[in-house]
């Protein structure tokens, strides 16, 4: 199990299959990485200068959108994840 530190969040990025107008499925190499995913783990929050802990505002199993070129791609137990700082999450999808 992965446990992010501080204000980091681990996201399982959604795979989006893209098709051209003619119905041809594009290969993974020709499409961009999705900007949405499901939160699978959250850190305990950011520590402010005065020592107060500010908890992360997203929760496990929420679908979120994140900035395009952000985070660190990691592989763990055969799955791929993205680790981002909370500030790189731009929206919660409801």
Phi and psi restraints in degrees (range 20) as a CNS / XPLOR table:
assign (resid 1 and name C) (resid 2 and name N)
       (resid 2 and name CA) (resid 2 and name C) 1.0 -95.9 20.0 2
assign (resid 2 and name N) (resid 2 and name CA)
       (resid 2 and name C) (resid 3 and name N) 1.0 135.9 20.0 2
assign (resid 2 and name C) (resid 3 and name N)
       (resid 3 and name CA) (resid 3 and name C) 1.0 -125.4 20.0 2
assign (resid 3 and name N) (resid 3 and name CA)
       (resid 3 and name C) (resid 4 and name N) 1.0 109.3 20.0 2
assign (resid 3 and name C) (resid 4 and name N)
       (resid 4 and name CA) (resid 4 and name C) 1.0 -70.4 20.0 2
assign (resid 4 and name N) (resid 4 and name CA)
       (resid 4 and name C) (resid 5 and name N) 1.0 151.9 20.0 2
assign (resid 4 and name C) (resid 5 and name N)
       (resid 5 and name CA) (resid 5 and name C) 1.0 -100.0 20.0 2
assign (resid 5 and name N) (resid 5 and name CA)
       (resid 5 and name C) (resid 6 and name N) 1.0 151.5 20.0 2
assign (resid 5 and name C) (resid 6 and name N)
       (resid 6 and name CA) (resid 6 and name C) 1.0 60.1 20.0 2
assign (resid 6 and name N) (resid 6 and name CA)
       (resid 6 and name C) (resid 7 and name N) 1.0 -131.2 20.0 2
assign (resid 6 and name C) (resid 7 and name N)
       (resid 7 and name CA) (resid 7 and name C) 1.0 -96.7 20.0 2
assign (resid 7 and name N) (resid 7 and name CA)
       (resid 7 and name C) (resid 8 and name N) 1.0 24.3 20.0 2
assign (resid 7 and name C) (resid 8 and name N)
       (resid 8 and name CA) (resid 8 and name C) 1.0 -84.4 20.0 2
assign (resid 8 and name N) (resid 8 and name CA)
       (resid 8 and name C) (resid 9 and name N) 1.0 152.7 20.0 2
assign (resid 8 and name C) (resid 9 and name N)
       (resid 9 and name CA) (resid 9 and name C) 1.0 -131.8 20.0 2
assign (resid 9 and name N) (resid 9 and name CA)
       (resid 9 and name C) (resid 10 and name N) 1.0 136.6 20.0 2
assign (resid 9 and name C) (resid 10 and name N)
       (resid 10 and name CA) (resid 10 and name C) 1.0 -101.3 20.0 2
assign (resid 10 and name N) (resid 10 and name CA)
       (resid 10 and name C) (resid 11 and name N) 1.0 127.9 20.0 2
assign (resid 10 and name C) (resid 11 and name N)
       (resid 11 and name CA) (resid 11 and name C) 1.0 -121.7 20.0 2
assign (resid 11 and name N) (resid 11 and name CA)
       (resid 11 and name C) (resid 12 and name N) 1.0 134.9 20.0 2
assign (resid 11 and name C) (resid 12 and name N)
       (resid 12 and name CA) (resid 12 and name C) 1.0 -92.2 20.0 2
assign (resid 12 and name N) (resid 12 and name CA)
       (resid 12 and name C) (resid 13 and name N) 1.0 109.2 20.0 2
assign (resid 12 and name C) (resid 13 and name N)
       (resid 13 and name CA) (resid 13 and name C) 1.0 -71.5 20.0 2
assign (resid 13 and name N) (resid 13 and name CA)
       (resid 13 and name C) (resid 14 and name N) 1.0 134.9 20.0 2
assign (resid 13 and name C) (resid 14 and name N)
       (resid 14 and name CA) (resid 14 and name C) 1.0 -73.5 20.0 2
assign (resid 14 and name N) (resid 14 and name CA)
       (resid 14 and name C) (resid 15 and name N) 1.0 134.7 20.0 2
assign (resid 14 and name C) (resid 15 and name N)
       (resid 15 and name CA) (resid 15 and name C) 1.0 -84.7 20.0 2
assign (resid 15 and name N) (resid 15 and name CA)
       (resid 15 and name C) (resid 16 and name N) 1.0 124.5 20.0 2
assign (resid 15 and name C) (resid 16 and name N)
       (resid 16 and name CA) (resid 16 and name C) 1.0 -113.3 20.0 2
assign (resid 16 and name N) (resid 16 and name CA)
       (resid 16 and name C) (resid 17 and name N) 1.0 120.2 20.0 2
assign (resid 16 and name C) (resid 17 and name N)
       (resid 17 and name CA) (resid 17 and name C) 1.0 -83.2 20.0 2
assign (resid 17 and name N) (resid 17 and name CA)
       (resid 17 and name C) (resid 18 and name N) 1.0 126.8 20.0 2
assign (resid 17 and name C) (resid 18 and name N)
       (resid 18 and name CA) (resid 18 and name C) 1.0 -110.2 20.0 2
assign (resid 18 and name N) (resid 18 and name CA)
       (resid 18 and name C) (resid 19 and name N) 1.0 140.8 20.0 2
assign (resid 18 and name C) (resid 19 and name N)
       (resid 19 and name CA) (resid 19 and name C) 1.0 -123.2 20.0 2
assign (resid 19 and name N) (resid 19 and name CA)
       (resid 19 and name C) (resid 20 and name N) 1.0 145.9 20.0 2
assign (resid 19 and name C) (resid 20 and name N)
       (resid 20 and name CA) (resid 20 and name C) 1.0 -77.7 20.0 2
assign (resid 20 and name N) (resid 20 and name CA)
       (resid 20 and name C) (resid 21 and name N) 1.0 173.8 20.0 2
assign (resid 20 and name C) (resid 21 and name N)
       (resid 21 and name CA) (resid 21 and name C) 1.0 -58.0 20.0 2
assign (resid 21 and name N) (resid 21 and name CA)
       (resid 21 and name C) (resid 22 and name N) 1.0 -34.4 20.0 2
assign (resid 21 and name C) (resid 22 and name N)
       (resid 22 and name CA) (resid 22 and name C) 1.0 -80.4 20.0 2
assign (resid 22 and name N) (resid 22 and name CA)
       (resid 22 and name C) (resid 23 and name N) 1.0 0.1 20.0 2
assign (resid 22 and name C) (resid 23 and name N)
       (resid 23 and name CA) (resid 23 and name C) 1.0 89.9 20.0 2
assign (resid 23 and name N) (resid 23 and name CA)
       (resid 23 and name C) (resid 24 and name N) 1.0 9.5 20.0 2
assign (resid 23 and name C) (resid 24 and name N)
       (resid 24 and name CA) (resid 24 and name C) 1.0 -81.2 20.0 2
assign (resid 24 and name N) (resid 24 and name CA)
       (resid 24 and name C) (resid 25 and name N) 1.0 128.8 20.0 2
assign (resid 24 and name C) (resid 25 and name N)
       (resid 25 and name CA) (resid 25 and name C) 1.0 -76.7 20.0 2
assign (resid 25 and name N) (resid 25 and name CA)
       (resid 25 and name C) (resid 26 and name N) 1.0 127.7 20.0 2
assign (resid 25 and name C) (resid 26 and name N)
       (resid 26 and name CA) (resid 26 and name C) 1.0 -80.9 20.0 2
assign (resid 26 and name N) (resid 26 and name CA)
       (resid 26 and name C) (resid 27 and name N) 1.0 146.5 20.0 2
assign (resid 26 and name C) (resid 27 and name N)
       (resid 27 and name CA) (resid 27 and name C) 1.0 -75.7 20.0 2
assign (resid 27 and name N) (resid 27 and name CA)
       (resid 27 and name C) (resid 28 and name N) 1.0 161.4 20.0 2
assign (resid 27 and name C) (resid 28 and name N)
       (resid 28 and name CA) (resid 28 and name C) 1.0 -59.8 20.0 2
assign (resid 28 and name N) (resid 28 and name CA)
       (resid 28 and name C) (resid 29 and name N) 1.0 -33.2 20.0 2
assign (resid 28 and name C) (resid 29 and name N)
       (resid 29 and name CA) (resid 29 and name C) 1.0 -69.9 20.0 2
assign (resid 29 and name N) (resid 29 and name CA)
       (resid 29 and name C) (resid 30 and name N) 1.0 -24.0 20.0 2
assign (resid 29 and name C) (resid 30 and name N)
       (resid 30 and name CA) (resid 30 and name C) 1.0 -95.9 20.0 2
assign (resid 30 and name N) (resid 30 and name CA)
       (resid 30 and name C) (resid 31 and name N) 1.0 -3.0 20.0 2
assign (resid 30 and name C) (resid 31 and name N)
       (resid 31 and name CA) (resid 31 and name C) 1.0 -116.7 20.0 2
assign (resid 31 and name N) (resid 31 and name CA)
       (resid 31 and name C) (resid 32 and name N) 1.0 159.0 20.0 2
assign (resid 31 and name C) (resid 32 and name N)
       (resid 32 and name CA) (resid 32 and name C) 1.0 -84.7 20.0 2
assign (resid 32 and name N) (resid 32 and name CA)
       (resid 32 and name C) (resid 33 and name N) 1.0 157.4 20.0 2
assign (resid 32 and name C) (resid 33 and name N)
       (resid 33 and name CA) (resid 33 and name C) 1.0 -67.5 20.0 2
assign (resid 33 and name N) (resid 33 and name CA)
       (resid 33 and name C) (resid 34 and name N) 1.0 141.1 20.0 2
assign (resid 33 and name C) (resid 34 and name N)
       (resid 34 and name CA) (resid 34 and name C) 1.0 -62.5 20.0 2
assign (resid 34 and name N) (resid 34 and name CA)
       (resid 34 and name C) (resid 35 and name N) 1.0 152.7 20.0 2
assign (resid 34 and name C) (resid 35 and name N)
       (resid 35 and name CA) (resid 35 and name C) 1.0 -107.6 20.0 2
assign (resid 35 and name N) (resid 35 and name CA)
       (resid 35 and name C) (resid 36 and name N) 1.0 16.4 20.0 2
assign (resid 35 and name C) (resid 36 and name N)
       (resid 36 and name CA) (resid 36 and name C) 1.0 -126.8 20.0 2
assign (resid 36 and name N) (resid 36 and name CA)
       (resid 36 and name C) (resid 37 and name N) 1.0 154.7 20.0 2
assign (resid 36 and name C) (resid 37 and name N)
       (resid 37 and name CA) (resid 37 and name C) 1.0 -170.7 20.0 2
assign (resid 37 and name N) (resid 37 and name CA)
       (resid 37 and name C) (resid 38 and name N) 1.0 177.1 20.0 2
assign (resid 37 and name C) (resid 38 and name N)
       (resid 38 and name CA) (resid 38 and name C) 1.0 -108.4 20.0 2
assign (resid 38 and name N) (resid 38 and name CA)
       (resid 38 and name C) (resid 39 and name N) 1.0 132.4 20.0 2
assign (resid 38 and name C) (resid 39 and name N)
       (resid 39 and name CA) (resid 39 and name C) 1.0 -70.8 20.0 2
assign (resid 39 and name N) (resid 39 and name CA)
       (resid 39 and name C) (resid 40 and name N) 1.0 125.3 20.0 2
assign (resid 39 and name C) (resid 40 and name N)
       (resid 40 and name CA) (resid 40 and name C) 1.0 -109.9 20.0 2
assign (resid 40 and name N) (resid 40 and name CA)
       (resid 40 and name C) (resid 41 and name N) 1.0 -17.2 20.0 2
assign (resid 40 and name C) (resid 41 and name N)
       (resid 41 and name CA) (resid 41 and name C) 1.0 -162.3 20.0 2
assign (resid 41 and name N) (resid 41 and name CA)
       (resid 41 and name C) (resid 42 and name N) 1.0 149.1 20.0 2
assign (resid 41 and name C) (resid 42 and name N)
       (resid 42 and name CA) (resid 42 and name C) 1.0 -132.2 20.0 2
assign (resid 42 and name N) (resid 42 and name CA)
       (resid 42 and name C) (resid 43 and name N) 1.0 148.4 20.0 2
assign (resid 42 and name C) (resid 43 and name N)
       (resid 43 and name CA) (resid 43 and name C) 1.0 -76.1 20.0 2
assign (resid 43 and name N) (resid 43 and name CA)
       (resid 43 and name C) (resid 44 and name N) 1.0 179.0 20.0 2
assign (resid 43 and name C) (resid 44 and name N)
       (resid 44 and name CA) (resid 44 and name C) 1.0 -85.4 20.0 2
assign (resid 44 and name N) (resid 44 and name CA)
       (resid 44 and name C) (resid 45 and name N) 1.0 -1.2 20.0 2
assign (resid 44 and name C) (resid 45 and name N)
       (resid 45 and name CA) (resid 45 and name C) 1.0 115.9 20.0 2
assign (resid 45 and name N) (resid 45 and name CA)
       (resid 45 and name C) (resid 46 and name N) 1.0 174.9 20.0 2
assign (resid 45 and name C) (resid 46 and name N)
       (resid 46 and name CA) (resid 46 and name C) 1.0 -94.7 20.0 2
assign (resid 46 and name N) (resid 46 and name CA)
       (resid 46 and name C) (resid 47 and name N) 1.0 138.8 20.0 2
assign (resid 46 and name C) (resid 47 and name N)
       (resid 47 and name CA) (resid 47 and name C) 1.0 -93.0 20.0 2
assign (resid 47 and name N) (resid 47 and name CA)
       (resid 47 and name C) (resid 48 and name N) 1.0 122.0 20.0 2
assign (resid 47 and name C) (resid 48 and name N)
       (resid 48 and name CA) (resid 48 and name C) 1.0 -76.3 20.0 2
assign (resid 48 and name N) (resid 48 and name CA)
       (resid 48 and name C) (resid 49 and name N) 1.0 167.2 20.0 2
assign (resid 48 and name C) (resid 49 and name N)
       (resid 49 and name CA) (resid 49 and name C) 1.0 -57.5 20.0 2
assign (resid 49 and name N) (resid 49 and name CA)
       (resid 49 and name C) (resid 50 and name N) 1.0 -30.6 20.0 2
assign (resid 49 and name C) (resid 50 and name N)
       (resid 50 and name CA) (resid 50 and name C) 1.0 -86.0 20.0 2
assign (resid 50 and name N) (resid 50 and name CA)
       (resid 50 and name C) (resid 51 and name N) 1.0 5.0 20.0 2
assign (resid 50 and name C) (resid 51 and name N)
       (resid 51 and name CA) (resid 51 and name C) 1.0 92.9 20.0 2
assign (resid 51 and name N) (resid 51 and name CA)
       (resid 51 and name C) (resid 52 and name N) 1.0 -7.0 20.0 2
assign (resid 51 and name C) (resid 52 and name N)
       (resid 52 and name CA) (resid 52 and name C) 1.0 -73.2 20.0 2
assign (resid 52 and name N) (resid 52 and name CA)
       (resid 52 and name C) (resid 53 and name N) 1.0 139.5 20.0 2
assign (resid 52 and name C) (resid 53 and name N)
       (resid 53 and name CA) (resid 53 and name C) 1.0 -92.7 20.0 2
assign (resid 53 and name N) (resid 53 and name CA)
       (resid 53 and name C) (resid 54 and name N) 1.0 122.9 20.0 2
assign (resid 53 and name C) (resid 54 and name N)
       (resid 54 and name CA) (resid 54 and name C) 1.0 -99.9 20.0 2
assign (resid 54 and name N) (resid 54 and name CA)
       (resid 54 and name C) (resid 55 and name N) 1.0 109.6 20.0 2
assign (resid 54 and name C) (resid 55 and name N)
       (resid 55 and name CA) (resid 55 and name C) 1.0 -66.6 20.0 2
assign (resid 55 and name N) (resid 55 and name CA)
       (resid 55 and name C) (resid 56 and name N) 1.0 156.1 20.0 2
assign (resid 55 and name C) (resid 56 and name N)
       (resid 56 and name CA) (resid 56 and name C) 1.0 -71.4 20.0 2
assign (resid 56 and name N) (resid 56 and name CA)
       (resid 56 and name C) (resid 57 and name N) 1.0 140.4 20.0 2
assign (resid 56 and name C) (resid 57 and name N)
       (resid 57 and name CA) (resid 57 and name C) 1.0 -91.7 20.0 2
assign (resid 57 and name N) (resid 57 and name CA)
       (resid 57 and name C) (resid 58 and name N) 1.0 1.6 20.0 2
assign (resid 57 and name C) (resid 58 and name N)
       (resid 58 and name CA) (resid 58 and name C) 1.0 -109.9 20.0 2
assign (resid 58 and name N) (resid 58 and name CA)
       (resid 58 and name C) (resid 59 and name N) 1.0 159.0 20.0 2
assign (resid 58 and name C) (resid 59 and name N)
       (resid 59 and name CA) (resid 59 and name C) 1.0 -123.1 20.0 2
assign (resid 59 and name N) (resid 59 and name CA)
       (resid 59 and name C) (resid 60 and name N) 1.0 160.4 20.0 2
assign (resid 59 and name C) (resid 60 and name N)
       (resid 60 and name CA) (resid 60 and name C) 1.0 -59.0 20.0 2
assign (resid 60 and name N) (resid 60 and name CA)
       (resid 60 and name C) (resid 61 and name N) 1.0 141.5 20.0 2
assign (resid 60 and name C) (resid 61 and name N)
       (resid 61 and name CA) (resid 61 and name C) 1.0 78.1 20.0 2
assign (resid 61 and name N) (resid 61 and name CA)
       (resid 61 and name C) (resid 62 and name N) 1.0 1.2 20.0 2
assign (resid 61 and name C) (resid 62 and name N)
       (resid 62 and name CA) (resid 62 and name C) 1.0 -80.1 20.0 2
assign (resid 62 and name N) (resid 62 and name CA)
       (resid 62 and name C) (resid 63 and name N) 1.0 143.6 20.0 2
assign (resid 62 and name C) (resid 63 and name N)
       (resid 63 and name CA) (resid 63 and name C) 1.0 -90.0 20.0 2
assign (resid 63 and name N) (resid 63 and name CA)
       (resid 63 and name C) (resid 64 and name N) 1.0 130.3 20.0 2
assign (resid 63 and name C) (resid 64 and name N)
       (resid 64 and name CA) (resid 64 and name C) 1.0 -130.0 20.0 2
assign (resid 64 and name N) (resid 64 and name CA)
       (resid 64 and name C) (resid 65 and name N) 1.0 159.4 20.0 2
assign (resid 64 and name C) (resid 65 and name N)
       (resid 65 and name CA) (resid 65 and name C) 1.0 -110.4 20.0 2
assign (resid 65 and name N) (resid 65 and name CA)
       (resid 65 and name C) (resid 66 and name N) 1.0 143.2 20.0 2
assign (resid 65 and name C) (resid 66 and name N)
       (resid 66 and name CA) (resid 66 and name C) 1.0 -133.1 20.0 2
assign (resid 66 and name N) (resid 66 and name CA)
       (resid 66 and name C) (resid 67 and name N) 1.0 163.9 20.0 2
assign (resid 66 and name C) (resid 67 and name N)
       (resid 67 and name CA) (resid 67 and name C) 1.0 -60.4 20.0 2
assign (resid 67 and name N) (resid 67 and name CA)
       (resid 67 and name C) (resid 68 and name N) 1.0 152.3 20.0 2
assign (resid 67 and name C) (resid 68 and name N)
       (resid 68 and name CA) (resid 68 and name C) 1.0 -61.3 20.0 2
assign (resid 68 and name N) (resid 68 and name CA)
       (resid 68 and name C) (resid 69 and name N) 1.0 -54.4 20.0 2
assign (resid 68 and name C) (resid 69 and name N)
       (resid 69 and name CA) (resid 69 and name C) 1.0 -112.3 20.0 2
assign (resid 69 and name N) (resid 69 and name CA)
       (resid 69 and name C) (resid 70 and name N) 1.0 70.7 20.0 2
assign (resid 69 and name C) (resid 70 and name N)
       (resid 70 and name CA) (resid 70 and name C) 1.0 -135.6 20.0 2
assign (resid 70 and name N) (resid 70 and name CA)
       (resid 70 and name C) (resid 71 and name N) 1.0 163.8 20.0 2
assign (resid 70 and name C) (resid 71 and name N)
       (resid 71 and name CA) (resid 71 and name C) 1.0 81.2 20.0 2
assign (resid 71 and name N) (resid 71 and name CA)
       (resid 71 and name C) (resid 72 and name N) 1.0 -179.4 20.0 2
assign (resid 71 and name C) (resid 72 and name N)
       (resid 72 and name CA) (resid 72 and name C) 1.0 -122.8 20.0 2
assign (resid 72 and name N) (resid 72 and name CA)
       (resid 72 and name C) (resid 73 and name N) 1.0 120.4 20.0 2
assign (resid 72 and name C) (resid 73 and name N)
       (resid 73 and name CA) (resid 73 and name C) 1.0 -76.4 20.0 2
assign (resid 73 and name N) (resid 73 and name CA)
       (resid 73 and name C) (resid 74 and name N) 1.0 132.7 20.0 2
assign (resid 73 and name C) (resid 74 and name N)
       (resid 74 and name CA) (resid 74 and name C) 1.0 -136.4 20.0 2
assign (resid 74 and name N) (resid 74 and name CA)
       (resid 74 and name C) (resid 75 and name N) 1.0 153.2 20.0 2
assign (resid 74 and name C) (resid 75 and name N)
       (resid 75 and name CA) (resid 75 and name C) 1.0 -114.2 20.0 2
assign (resid 75 and name N) (resid 75 and name CA)
       (resid 75 and name C) (resid 76 and name N) 1.0 135.0 20.0 2
assign (resid 75 and name C) (resid 76 and name N)
       (resid 76 and name CA) (resid 76 and name C) 1.0 -149.4 20.0 2
assign (resid 76 and name N) (resid 76 and name CA)
       (resid 76 and name C) (resid 77 and name N) 1.0 127.5 20.0 2
assign (resid 76 and name C) (resid 77 and name N)
       (resid 77 and name CA) (resid 77 and name C) 1.0 52.2 20.0 2
assign (resid 77 and name N) (resid 77 and name CA)
       (resid 77 and name C) (resid 78 and name N) 1.0 39.3 20.0 2
assign (resid 77 and name C) (resid 78 and name N)
       (resid 78 and name CA) (resid 78 and name C) 1.0 79.3 20.0 2
assign (resid 78 and name N) (resid 78 and name CA)
       (resid 78 and name C) (resid 79 and name N) 1.0 3.0 20.0 2
assign (resid 78 and name C) (resid 79 and name N)
       (resid 79 and name CA) (resid 79 and name C) 1.0 -114.4 20.0 2
assign (resid 79 and name N) (resid 79 and name CA)
       (resid 79 and name C) (resid 80 and name N) 1.0 153.5 20.0 2
assign (resid 79 and name C) (resid 80 and name N)
       (resid 80 and name CA) (resid 80 and name C) 1.0 -104.6 20.0 2
assign (resid 80 and name N) (resid 80 and name CA)
       (resid 80 and name C) (resid 81 and name N) 1.0 136.5 20.0 2
assign (resid 80 and name C) (resid 81 and name N)
       (resid 81 and name CA) (resid 81 and name C) 1.0 -132.5 20.0 2
assign (resid 81 and name N) (resid 81 and name CA)
       (resid 81 and name C) (resid 82 and name N) 1.0 165.1 20.0 2
assign (resid 81 and name C) (resid 82 and name N)
       (resid 82 and name CA) (resid 82 and name C) 1.0 -122.3 20.0 2
assign (resid 82 and name N) (resid 82 and name CA)
       (resid 82 and name C) (resid 83 and name N) 1.0 128.1 20.0 2
assign (resid 82 and name C) (resid 83 and name N)
       (resid 83 and name CA) (resid 83 and name C) 1.0 -106.3 20.0 2
assign (resid 83 and name N) (resid 83 and name CA)
       (resid 83 and name C) (resid 84 and name N) 1.0 121.6 20.0 2
assign (resid 83 and name C) (resid 84 and name N)
       (resid 84 and name CA) (resid 84 and name C) 1.0 -128.7 20.0 2
assign (resid 84 and name N) (resid 84 and name CA)
       (resid 84 and name C) (resid 85 and name N) 1.0 159.8 20.0 2
assign (resid 84 and name C) (resid 85 and name N)
       (resid 85 and name CA) (resid 85 and name C) 1.0 -79.0 20.0 2
assign (resid 85 and name N) (resid 85 and name CA)
       (resid 85 and name C) (resid 86 and name N) 1.0 150.6 20.0 2
assign (resid 85 and name C) (resid 86 and name N)
       (resid 86 and name CA) (resid 86 and name C) 1.0 -54.2 20.0 2
assign (resid 86 and name N) (resid 86 and name CA)
       (resid 86 and name C) (resid 87 and name N) 1.0 -36.1 20.0 2
assign (resid 86 and name C) (resid 87 and name N)
       (resid 87 and name CA) (resid 87 and name C) 1.0 -63.9 20.0 2
assign (resid 87 and name N) (resid 87 and name CA)
       (resid 87 and name C) (resid 88 and name N) 1.0 -18.7 20.0 2
assign (resid 87 and name C) (resid 88 and name N)
       (resid 88 and name CA) (resid 88 and name C) 1.0 -85.2 20.0 2
assign (resid 88 and name N) (resid 88 and name CA)
       (resid 88 and name C) (resid 89 and name N) 1.0 -7.7 20.0 2
assign (resid 88 and name C) (resid 89 and name N)
       (resid 89 and name CA) (resid 89 and name C) 1.0 -85.4 20.0 2
assign (resid 89 and name N) (resid 89 and name CA)
       (resid 89 and name C) (resid 90 and name N) 1.0 125.1 20.0 2
assign (resid 89 and name C) (resid 90 and name N)
       (resid 90 and name CA) (resid 90 and name C) 1.0 -103.8 20.0 2
assign (resid 90 and name N) (resid 90 and name CA)
       (resid 90 and name C) (resid 91 and name N) 1.0 -16.4 20.0 2
assign (resid 90 and name C) (resid 91 and name N)
       (resid 91 and name CA) (resid 91 and name C) 1.0 -164.4 20.0 2
assign (resid 91 and name N) (resid 91 and name CA)
       (resid 91 and name C) (resid 92 and name N) 1.0 154.6 20.0 2
assign (resid 91 and name C) (resid 92 and name N)
       (resid 92 and name CA) (resid 92 and name C) 1.0 -104.5 20.0 2
assign (resid 92 and name N) (resid 92 and name CA)
       (resid 92 and name C) (resid 93 and name N) 1.0 128.9 20.0 2
assign (resid 92 and name C) (resid 93 and name N)
       (resid 93 and name CA) (resid 93 and name C) 1.0 -89.8 20.0 2
assign (resid 93 and name N) (resid 93 and name CA)
       (resid 93 and name C) (resid 94 and name N) 1.0 121.6 20.0 2
